[in-house]
Amino acid sequence: MIKIKFISNMNRFFRTLERCKGDVILHLPDDSTCNLSHDKTARQLLDMADTRKKELSLSLTNAGDFPLFLSFMLEAAC
């Protein structure tokens, strides 16, 4: 599971999602999940949410997608 504390550039985050070959599952506080890879409504809600208040917990179904998110997080930290 990947935990993201803050998304400074939501457009870059969504471009990273688009590059993923597997599913990107968002774990919600009520223990439900949504698939950001296929659920455009979930993406719109995430885009409107204030991601500074809570961390995002994501699971990737394709381990090959992990480097994409690692790169996203490292670049965001610079």
Long-range contacts (C-beta under 8 A, 24 or more apart in sequence): 1-27, 1-57, 1-58, 1-59, 2-57, 2-58, 2-59, 2-60, 2-66, 2-69, 3-55, 3-56, 3-57, 3-58, 4-51, 4-55, 4-56, 4-58, 4-73, 5-55, 6-51, 6-52, 6-76, 7-51, 7-56, 7-76, 8-76, 9-76, 10-46, 10-47, 10-51, 12-72, 12-75, 12-76, 13-72, 14-43, 14-47, 16-68, 16-69, 16-71, 16-72, 17-43, 19-65, 19-68, 20-60, 20-62, 20-65, 20-68, 21-62, 21-64, 21-65, 22-60, 22-61, 22-62, 22-64, 22-65, 23-60, 23-61, 23-62, 24-58, 24-59, 24-60, 24-61, 24-65, 25-58, 25-59, 25-60, 25-61, 26-56, 26-57, 26-58, 27-57, 27-58, 27-59, 29-54, 33-59
